[in-house]
Amino acid sequence: MQAMTKPRIAVTALLAMATVALVTACGGSGASDATTASGTSSANDPTPTSEPTDDAGRAAISMAGTDPRIVLHNRDEGPDMAVGGRLVYRPDGRCLLVEVGDEEIPTAIPIWPTGVEPVRKGGKRGVEVPSFGSIVEGDTIEAGGEFWDADDPRVAGLDLPEECRASGGFIVFNEDSFGPFTPDG
């Protein structure tokens, strides 16, 4: 009986080594290598594998303008939280920030919906929001949206000057949500 056990153990060990060799040769690690629609690896790895894109292959986050330079997103929907603050201009970085006025989020980088364009009006810099109008430095913004942390993977690789970095991360405004804001619900 003992003579039969050693060959079985040897065969089992040989099969295990062959399986590991096959998985390694195929480029796998044994873990899921699936990529989600948001451009990230499996749920256990939030690191972007490439620039995030939408279903049509467009960049999910982009920059527009030069003075002011603004950040845009192309999301159709987002959380419907009331967000806002006072729009300020940073001449050293030629960018806009939002003074939120919260201890945890004193300032945030605005991410505007696609279609918003940078403008200069009356010597002030700001944005033109379709179906709403102009918002320029000094104006108070009320809209639906959400906050993203400064290291959120959705903005990885965003080329912002250091002067445009905000201590509070990002404030993401939803399309068609500007004005006196009342959340749905």
VENGIWO-V591163 format. One line per field, one symbol per residue. ss: DSSP state (H for helix, E for strand, - for the rest). psi: psi as a letter, one per 20 degrees, with the letter a starting at -180 (. if undefined). burial: I if it has 16 or more other C-alpha atoms within 10 Angstrom, else O. Layout:
ss->???
psi->???
burial->???
//
This chain:
ss->-HHHHHHHHHHHHHHHHHHHHHHHH--------------E-------E----E-----E-EEEE----EEEEE-------EEEEEEEEEE----EEEEE-------EEEEEEE---EEEEE--EEEEEE---EEEE---EEEEEEEEE----HHH------HHH-----EEEE------------
psi->hhhhgghggggggggghhgggggghjjriirpjqprhjjqarhinjppiapprahjjqphprqqrhnqpqpqrkphrrqlqpqaappqpohhilrqrpohjqhhmgqqppoqqphpqqrppkjqqbqooqjgaqorphqppprqbrqqqhkpiijpjpnpqhiipqhjcqoopqqkjqaopoqq.
burial->OOOOOOOOOOOOOOOOOOOOOOOOOOOOOOOOOOOOOIIIIOOOOOOIOOIIIIOOOOOIIIOOOOIIIIIIIIIOOOOIIIIIIIIIIOOOIIIIIIIIOOOOIOIIIIIIIIOIIIIIOOOOIIIIIOOOOIIIIIOIIIIIIIIIOIOOIIIOOOOOOOOIIIOIIIIIIIIOIIOOIOOOO
//
